Structure formats: structure tokens, C-alpha cells
Amino acid sequence: MSNNSFENLELNKSIQTGITKAGFKEMTPIQAEAIPIAQNGADILATSPTGSGKTLAFGIPALLSPDNALVLCPTRELAQQVGTELQMIDAFNKSGIAVIIGGASYSTQKKDLSKKGKLIVIATPGRMRDHLERKTISLDKFGMLILDEADEMMSMGFAEDLNFIRSHMNQELQVLLFSATFPKHVRKFAEKSMQDPVRIGMDGKQSPPSSIEQFVIQINKGRRPKVIEDLLKVMKPRATIVFCKTRARVEELQKAVKGVRAGVLHGGFTQNERSRCMNQFREGKLELLIATDVASRGLDVDHVDLIIHDDLPMTKEVYVHRTGRTGRAGRNGTSIIFAGSRAKNRLKQLRKSGNEIYDIQAPTKEDVDSAMLYDSVDELMEAKPNPLSEDILDALLSNGLDLHEIALRAISNAYSSSQKEENQGTCAIIINIGKSEGANVRDVLKLATSNRVVDGEQIGKVNLLARMAVIEVPVEIANDLAQEISNRRFRNRRVRARVSEDWEFN
């Protein structure tokens, strides 16, 4: 028996049976360290990344404790996931487990909270505060408080709610605080609310686990949709999440990324729409999820192999949380940052904080063609001939073609589209005329399209500023077009144009 087997813990028979039935055999490092300490009644302050198995690290002690326990989570979805996992391992013990989140009926939740016997409440801070203010629950008899993803709760603005909830609980209670990072607000709450906590995994390093390979690709925004497509073709991840800063960028990428079953998450969706999208992603019906940081909090999908950061995160805490959505439960994963030249200083700071991030190039056409070749071979090996295929073959043979020539022509015809030169994305051309020279958007478009290099349909966004105009064009024609524009004049002024890969359009 392994030293990290759950069977080495002093668990009651029903909990042990539930763990075995759920398929858990070996404890993760955070579980092996935290569970015995929590069983002895000590407070725990644990820095542990997402996907490390912390739900069982606090869930098993909560189930074994004779006291009622309150678990606070940053999002509805995470609360539901924690509740599902605890119910799974408590199937034979039958503790009262109540999930208290927004969007659900108050009367049903009031009934759940009034049940007699041992109670474990899993709640979001806002809804728990609502119940306290409505006096539908008293926390006087709760002996354990657990904070899951404490840094996320603080960053979402729940500090006041957490302090309010803590003030309604006994001072002499056990507190287990789990956090991927340890910023100032979390430290302040811990100092005020905990008694001599045992510190676990707090080596000062705020970086994803070593099981996640971290890379950066220097690339402009216009080319990123195409590179996302190429990465999926070459790396063949089971599931991928692309993180974006804004809702507009999420929707922009959804339209731009082609040939992929993609879903989106941002703040404009209802809880039902969000749950539907997440269920499709979790079940493998979607291979790509494009999401904002806020909307993606609490994501817990084990089979995510690849994380793509459409932009360099503003803080290392955000980077750690994003990246932690892959490599979960000891699995391997990959994180790739897209960065423009302006992000060099932030990338340098991120590397200084302990992250080994390696520079790589975007997949080349040869990389993609090679990957597609292997896919094509696999498809042909698995394909089964139908009666029509046999009739066509007989007809071709009767016209004097041999089998080798027929095979070559069939393959060429079937996969010719994949051999065509693909769109390489877009970039910007900056032109030295603007509103100060009396130019308007129509003037800029006329200047850009009065040539044989480009037609009007190839021009994307146009930004007109005081002293410059910026147009979005396909990468493959950008240099020729910039040279063509630079040979022209506007109102007796010589026009100059240059290509930029770093411009961010409004």
C-alpha cells in the first residue's frame, strides 16, 4: 500500500467507501499534508494552485468533523462543483450538504438550511450574507469555516462580505484557507481571522506547477486567430481555453477563429446560458472555450490540455489562476501567452516571479501541413468503402488508369483545399495623415484602395486620429500596400506609411 493511499487515513467506513467508489486512490500532496493537520483541529493557511485536489483536502475534514461547516466559494459554479464532489464521497454517510448560491429559490434554500443534524453549507459570499441579513440561518453552531480560492473572492470584491460573515461566527472556530496566490487582502484577512495557522505550500513562489509547460509567442493581434487555429491543428489538445481581457475581444475571436467547435463565456450571459456552455465544454461537445477572466472564474474541467492567453495578464495572480485551469490533478498541461512588443517589461516581471516561460515561434505552414498529413492518413486508414466508391473505381479502371494513378488523383482531389495558401491574419498600416490635415475616413479608404494591391473588401477596421490614420489589412499584402501608399500625396503633403504589428484597434 502506498504511503499516500487514502486507506492510511483514519476515516470512518462510509467515507472510505465513498472515496473508493468515486475512484480516488492516491492523495495529492496538498491532501496528504492538509487532511491530518485539519483532523487535529489546527487552522490551515494553504497556498495551492487550482487543480491540486484541494476540494478533498478540506472536504474530508469537514465531513469527518462533528461540527457544522461553512465553505465559501467565489462563484456559483465552483460552489456547485464542490457540493457535487462532497455529495459523491458522502453518499453512504448522508451528511446534510446544502449549496447556497444566487439564482436559486430562497424558500428552498431556507428549507435546506433548517434541516436537523450535521450540516455542511457551501455558499457564495453574497448569498450567504443575504441569508444572514434575512435571519434564515444562524452560524452560532458552526465550528469550521473554509475559504476556497480566497484570492479570487478578494479580487472579486467580496472582502466586506467575508468580514461580515466571519463576524457572525464564533471566534473559537477552525479556519481552513486555501488560495492559489497570497496577495495583501488575503494576508490581512488571515491575520485577523485565524489562530496560529499551519502554513502549507507557502514557499513565496507564485507560479503554476511544474507539470505545466509555459511558452510565449511574440505576435500581433491580427494574426492571433489564425495562430489559434494552427496551434489546435498541430498540438491536438482535447480541450482548450483562450482567455481575453474584454467581452468585445471574446466575441471578436469567436467570429475570427474558423473550423473549430467553440463556445464563449463573458459577463453578458445569464447563469443558464453559462451553465449550458460549460456543460457542453465539459462533455467534449466544444473543443474551444473563449472567455473573459471574470466569467471563467471557478472553471473546473479536468481534460483541458492547453491554455492560451490572448494578452499578457496584468498581474501574476491572474496568470497563475488562468494557467491553473490546465494540468489539473497531476496531469500535464501547456500554457501559451500571446504578446506584442510592448509587453516585454511585464513578461520580464512575470519571469522574475519564478515562472519559466520559454520563447517559441508560431506554427509554420510546414508544421500545419505535416499535422494535417498525419490526420489525413488516419482518416483514410479508418474509412470504409461504399458501393458507389467501388463503381467509380471500376469506371476509372475501365478508362485505362492504374490503381496508383487513381489513388493519387483521389487524394489530391479530396485534400486539395488544405494545400491552398491560408490567410495569415491581419496587421496595421499607419499613415501620417489625420484629422489635423482635414482627412476623413472616406479619404483614407480612397488613398488605400487606389491601387492594384488591395480592394475595399480587404480593408478591416479604420482608426482616424489627430495626426495619423490606421487601417487593418491582411498580413500578406501589408508591405506592398504600405509601399504603394507611400508613393502618393494628400493635399500637397507627401504620404508616408509603415506596417505595425502592435497596433490595437478601437
C-alpha positions in Angstrom: 0.0 0.0 0.0 1.4 3.5 -0.9 2.1 5.9 1.8 -0.2 8.4 0.1 -3.2 6.0 0.0 -6.4 7.3 1.4 -6.6 4.0 3.3 -3.8 5.2 5.6 -6.1 7.9 7.0 -8.3 7.3 10.0 -11.5 7.6 8.1 -14.9 6.1 9.0 -16.0 3.2 6.8 -18.7 5.1 5.0 -16.4 8.0 3.9 -13.7 5.5 2.9 -16.2 3.6 0.8 -17.4 6.8 -0.8 -13.8 7.8 -1.7 -13.2 4.3 -3.2 -16.5 4.4 -5.2 -15.6 7.8 -6.5 -12.3 6.4 -7.9 -9.8 8.2 -5.6 -6.9 6.1 -4.6 -3.8 8.2 -4.0 -3.8 11.5 -2.2 -2.3 14.5 -3.9 0.5 16.4 -2.0 -1.9 19.0 -0.6 -4.3 16.3 0.5 -1.6 14.3 2.2 -0.4 17.3 4.1 -3.6 19.1 4.9 -6.0 16.3 5.9 -4.1 15.0 9.0 -3.4 18.6 10.2 -7.1 19.6 9.8 -8.2 16.4 11.6 -6.2 17.5 14.6 -8.2 20.8 14.8 -5.5 23.3 13.6 -6.1 26.3 11.4 -4.6 25.9 7.9 -3.2 28.6 5.6 -2.5 26.8 2.3 -1.2 28.2 -1.0 -2.2 25.6 -3.5 -2.9 26.0 -7.2 -6.3 25.2 -8.8 -6.5 21.5 -9.8 -4.3 20.3 -6.9 -7.1 18.4 -5.2 -7.8 20.9 -2.5 -11.6 20.1 -2.5 -10.9 16.8 -0.8 -8.2 18.4 1.3 -10.8 20.5 3.1 -13.9 18.4 2.2 -12.8 15.2 4.0 -12.0 17.1 7.3 -15.4 18.9 7.0 -17.2 15.6 6.6 -15.4 13.9 9.5 -15.8 16.9 11.9 -18.7 16.6 14.4 -19.3 20.4 13.8 -21.2 22.1 11.1 -19.0 23.6 8.4 -19.3 26.6 6.1 -17.5 26.5 2.8 -17.3 29.8 0.9 -16.5 29.8 -2.9 -16.1 32.8 -5.3 -18.6 31.6 -7.9 -21.8 29.7 -8.2 -20.3 27.1 -10.5 -17.4 26.4 -8.1 -19.8 26.1 -5.2 -21.9 23.6 -7.2 -18.8 21.6 -8.2 -17.6 21.4 -4.5 -21.1 20.3 -3.5 -21.2 17.6 -6.1 -17.8 16.2 -5.1 -18.6 16.2 -1.4 -22.0 14.5 -2.0 -20.2 11.9 -4.1 -17.8 10.8 -1.3 -20.5 11.2 1.3 -23.1 9.1 -0.5 -23.1 6.5 2.3 -22.7 8.8 5.3 -25.7 11.1 4.4 -24.5 14.4 6.0 -26.7 17.4 5.2 -25.0 19.2 2.3 -26.6 22.4 1.2 -25.4 24.5 -1.8 -26.5 28.2 -1.3 -26.0 30.3 -4.4 -27.6 33.2 -6.2 -30.2 32.5 -8.8 -31.9 29.8 -6.7 -35.1 29.9 -4.6 -34.7 31.5 -1.2 -37.5 29.3 0.2 -35.9 26.1 -0.9 -32.6 27.2 0.5 -34.3 28.2 3.8 -35.7 24.7 4.0 -32.2 23.2 3.3 -30.6 25.3 6.0 -33.2 24.3 8.6 -32.5 20.6 8.4 -31.5 18.9 11.7 -28.3 17.1 12.2 -24.8 17.6 10.8 -24.8 20.4 8.1 -22.2 21.4 5.6 -23.1 24.6 3.8 -21.3 25.5 0.5 -22.1 29.1 -0.5 -21.1 32.2 -2.4 -20.4 35.1 -0.1 -23.1 37.4 -1.4 -25.9 34.8 -1.0 -24.7 33.8 2.5 -24.7 37.4 3.6 -28.3 37.7 2.2 -29.4 34.8 4.4 -27.7 36.2 7.5 -29.4 39.6 7.0 -32.8 37.8 6.4 -32.1 35.7 9.6 -32.7 32.5 7.7 -29.6 31.0 9.2 -27.5 31.3 12.3 -23.8 30.5 12.3 -23.5 30.2 16.0 -23.2 26.4 15.9 -20.8 26.2 13.0 -17.3 25.1 14.2 -15.5 25.2 10.8 -15.0 27.9 8.2 -13.4 27.1 4.9 -12.4 29.6 2.2 -11.8 28.1 -1.3 -9.9 30.3 -3.7 -9.7 33.1 -1.2 -7.7 35.3 -3.5 -10.4 35.1 -6.2 -13.0 36.1 -3.7 -11.0 39.1 -2.6 -10.3 40.2 -6.2 -14.0 40.0 -7.0 -14.8 42.5 -4.2 -16.1 40.1 -1.5 -13.8 41.3 1.3 -16.6 43.2 3.0 -18.9 40.2 2.7 -16.3 37.8 4.1 -15.6 40.0 7.1 -19.4 40.3 7.7 -19.8 36.5 7.6 -16.8 36.0 9.9 -18.2 38.5 12.4 -21.4 36.3 12.7 -19.4 33.2 13.6 -17.7 32.2 16.9 -14.2 33.4 17.5 -13.1 29.9 18.6 -13.6 28.0 15.4 -11.3 26.2 12.9 -10.5 28.2 9.8 -9.1 26.5 6.6 -8.0 29.0 4.0 -6.9 27.8 0.5 -5.6 30.2 -2.1 -3.6 29.9 -5.3 -1.8 33.2 -4.5 -1.3 35.2 -1.4 -1.9 38.9 -2.0 -2.3 41.6 0.7 -6.0 41.3 1.2 -5.8 37.6 1.8 -2.9 38.1 4.3 -4.9 40.8 6.1 -8.0 38.5 6.5 -5.9 35.6 7.7 -4.1 37.7 10.3 -7.5 38.9 11.7 -9.5 35.6 11.5 -7.1 32.8 12.2 -5.2 31.5 15.2 -1.6 30.3 14.7 -2.4 28.7 11.4 -0.2 25.9 10.0 1.3 27.1 6.7 1.3 24.7 3.8 3.0 25.2 0.4 3.9 28.7 1.2 7.4 29.0 -0.3 6.9 32.5 -1.6 6.8 31.3 -5.2 3.7 32.3 -7.1 3.8 30.2 -10.3 2.0 27.3 -11.9 3.0 23.7 -11.0 6.0 22.1 -12.9 3.6 19.8 -14.8 2.6 22.8 -16.9 4.9 23.9 -19.7 4.9 27.6 -20.2 5.6 29.4 -23.5 5.2 32.8 -25.1 4.7 33.7 -28.8 5.5 37.2 -29.9 2.7 38.1 -32.3 0.3 40.9 -33.2 -3.4 40.8 -32.5 -4.5 40.5 -36.1 -2.6 37.2 -36.6 -3.7 35.6 -33.4 -7.0 33.9 -34.7 -5.1 32.1 -37.4 -2.3 31.0 -34.9 -5.0 29.7 -32.6 -6.3 27.5 -35.4 -2.8 26.4 -36.2 -2.0 25.5 -32.6 -5.1 23.4 -32.3 -4.2 21.5 -35.5 -0.6 20.9 -34.5 -0.9 20.3 -30.8 -4.3 18.4 -31.0 -5.4 19.3 -27.4 -8.5 17.6 -26.1 -9.9 20.9 -24.8 -8.5 24.5 -24.9 -9.4 27.7 -23.1 -8.5 31.1 -24.6 -8.5 33.9 -22.0 -9.3 37.5 -23.1 -9.5 40.8 -21.2 -12.8 42.1 -22.6 -16.2 40.9 -23.8 -15.6 42.6 -27.2 -12.4 40.6 -27.7 -14.1 37.4 -26.8 -16.8 38.0 -29.5 -14.2 39.1 -32.0 -12.2 35.9 -31.6 -15.3 33.8 -31.8 -16.0 35.2 -35.2 -12.4 35.1 -36.4 -11.4 31.6 -35.4 -12.6 29.2 -38.1 -13.1 25.4 -38.3 -13.4 24.9 -34.5 -16.3 24.0 -32.3 -16.1 27.0 -30.0 -18.1 28.4 -27.1 -17.8 31.8 -25.4 -18.2 33.0 -21.8 -18.5 36.6 -20.7 -20.5 38.8 -18.3 -23.3 39.2 -20.8 -24.6 35.7 -20.3 -27.3 34.5 -17.9 -26.5 31.7 -15.4 -28.5 29.2 -17.5 -26.6 30.2 -20.7 -23.3 29.9 -18.9 -24.2 26.5 -17.4 -25.3 25.2 -20.8 -22.0 26.3 -22.4 -19.9 24.9 -19.6 -21.7 21.5 -19.8 -21.1 21.3 -23.5 -17.4 22.1 -22.9 -17.2 19.6 -20.1 -18.8 16.9 -22.1 -16.5 17.4 -25.1 -19.1 18.9 -27.4 -17.0 22.1 -27.6 -13.2 21.8 -28.2 -12.5 25.5 -27.6 -13.8 27.9 -24.9 -13.1 31.7 -25.3 -13.7 33.5 -22.0 -13.0 36.6 -20.0 -11.3 36.3 -16.7 -14.4 37.3 -14.7 -16.7 34.9 -16.5 -14.3 32.0 -16.3 -13.7 32.1 -12.5 -14.4 28.7 -10.9 -13.9 26.7 -14.1 -13.0 23.1 -13.3 -12.6 20.9 -16.3 -10.1 18.1 -15.9 -9.3 17.4 -19.6 -8.1 20.9 -20.6 -4.7 20.4 -22.1 -4.0 23.9 -23.4 -4.4 27.5 -22.1 -3.9 30.4 -24.4 -3.6 33.9 -23.1 -4.8 36.3 -25.8 -3.0 39.0 -23.9 -0.4 39.1 -21.2 -2.2 39.2 -17.8 -1.8 42.4 -15.8 -0.8 40.6 -12.6 1.0 37.4 -11.8 -2.1 36.3 -9.7 -4.3 36.4 -12.8 -1.7 34.5 -14.7 -1.4 31.8 -12.1 -5.2 31.4 -12.0 -5.6 31.3 -15.7 -2.8 28.8 -16.2 -4.0 26.6 -13.4 -7.0 25.6 -15.5 -4.8 23.1 -17.1 -2.5 20.4 -15.6 -5.2 19.6 -13.0 -4.9 16.7 -10.6 -1.4 15.9 -11.5 -1.9 15.9 -15.3 0.4 17.7 -17.7 -0.7 20.9 -19.5 0.6 23.7 -21.7 0.2 27.5 -21.3 0.9 29.8 -24.2 1.0 33.6 -24.0 0.4 35.9 -27.0 2.5 39.0 -26.5 3.2 42.1 -28.6 6.5 44.0 -28.3 5.0 46.4 -25.8 4.6 43.6 -23.3 8.3 43.0 -22.8 8.6 44.6 -19.3 5.5 42.8 -17.9 6.8 39.5 -19.3 10.2 40.1 -17.7 8.4 40.7 -14.3 6.4 37.5 -14.7 9.6 35.6 -15.3 11.2 37.1 -12.3 8.4 35.8 -10.1 9.5 32.2 -10.7 7.8 31.3 -14.0 9.9 29.5 -16.5 8.4 30.9 -19.7 10.2 29.9 -23.0 10.0 31.8 -26.3 8.7 29.8 -29.2 7.6 30.6 -32.8 4.0 30.3 -34.1 3.4 27.1 -36.1 4.7 27.4 -39.7 2.7 26.3 -42.7 5.0 23.2 -42.9 4.1 22.4 -39.3 0.4 22.6 -40.0 0.7 20.6 -43.3 2.6 17.9 -41.5 0.0 17.6 -38.8 -2.8 17.6 -41.4 -0.9 14.9 -43.4 -1.0 12.5 -40.4 -4.7 13.3 -39.9 -5.4 12.6 -43.5 -3.6 9.2 -43.3 -5.6 8.3 -40.2 -8.8 9.2 -41.8 -8.0 7.1 -44.9 -7.0 4.2 -42.8 -10.3 4.3 -40.9 -12.5 5.0 -43.9 -14.7 2.1 -45.2 -15.5 1.9 -48.9 -19.2 2.1 -50.0 -20.8 0.6 -53.1 -20.6 3.9 -55.0 -16.8 4.0 -54.4 -16.5 0.6 -56.0 -18.5 1.6 -59.0 -16.3 4.7 -59.5 -13.1 2.6 -59.2 -14.4 0.1 -61.8 -15.2 3.0 -64.2 -11.7 4.5 -63.8 -10.0 1.2 -64.3 -12.0 0.7 -67.5 -10.7 4.0 -68.7 -7.1 2.8 -68.6 -6.0 4.3 -65.3 -3.9 2.1 -63.0 -4.5 1.9 -59.2 -1.6 4.1 -58.3 -2.7 6.9 -60.5 -6.3 6.6 -59.3 -5.2 6.8 -55.7 -3.0 9.9 -56.3 -5.8 11.7 -58.1 -8.4 10.8 -55.4 -6.2 12.0 -52.6 -5.3 15.2 -54.5 -8.9 16.0 -55.1 -10.0 15.2 -51.5 -7.4 17.3 -49.8 -6.5 20.0 -52.4 -8.2 22.6 -50.2 -5.8 22.0 -47.4 -2.9 22.7 -49.7 -4.0 26.2 -50.6 -2.2 29.2 -49.1 -4.2 30.1 -45.9 -4.9 33.5 -44.6 -2.1 34.7 -42.4 -4.2 37.1 -40.3 -4.1 40.9 -40.2 -1.9 43.7 -39.2 -2.0 47.5 -39.2 -0.7 50.2 -41.6 -0.1 53.6 -40.0 -0.4 56.6 -42.4 0.9 60.0 -41.5 -2.4 61.9 -42.2 -5.2 62.5 -39.8 -8.0 64.9 -38.7 -5.5 67.8 -38.4 -4.9 67.6 -42.2 -8.7 67.6 -42.8 -8.8 63.9 -43.6 -11.9 61.8 -43.0 -12.4 58.0 -43.2 -13.5 58.2 -46.9 -10.3 60.0 -47.8 -8.2 57.3 -46.0 -10.1 54.5 -47.8 -9.7 56.2 -51.2 -5.9 56.6 -50.5 -5.6 53.0 -49.5 -7.6 51.4 -52.3 -6.5 53.5 -55.4 -4.1 50.7 -56.5 -4.0 47.1 -57.6 -2.7 45.8 -54.3 -5.9 45.8 -52.4 -9.6 46.0 -52.9 -12.1 47.6 -50.5 -13.3 44.3 -49.0 -9.8 43.5 -47.7 -9.7 46.7 -45.6 -10.8 46.0 -42.0 -11.0 48.5 -39.2 -10.0 52.1 -39.6 -8.9 54.4 -36.8 -8.7 58.1 -37.6 -6.7 60.2 -35.1 -5.5 63.8 -35.0 -2.2 63.2 -36.8 -2.5 59.7 -38.2 -4.8 57.1 -39.7 -4.5 53.4 -39.1 -6.0 50.7 -41.3 -6.3 46.9 -40.8 -5.2 44.8 -43.8 -4.2 41.2 -44.4 -0.6 40.4 -43.4 0.3 39.0 -46.9 -0.3 42.3 -48.7 0.7 44.8 -45.9 4.3 45.6 -47.1 3.3 46.0 -50.7 0.4 48.2 -49.8 2.4 50.4 -47.4 5.0 51.0 -50.2 2.2 51.8 -52.7 0.5 54.3 -50.3 3.9 56.0 -49.6 4.2 57.0 -53.3 1.1 59.2 -53.1 0.3 62.8 -51.9 -2.6 64.1 -49.9 -3.4 67.8 -50.3 0.1 68.6 -51.4 1.6 66.6 -48.5 3.7 63.6 -49.1 2.2 60.5 -47.6 4.3 58.0 -45.6 3.0 54.6 -44.4 4.5 51.9 -42.4 3.5 48.4 -41.2 2.8 47.8 -37.5 2.1 44.5 -35.8 1.4 46.0 -32.3 -1.5 48.4 -33.0 -4.6 47.7 -31.0 -7.7 48.9 -32.9 -10.6 50.7 -31.1 
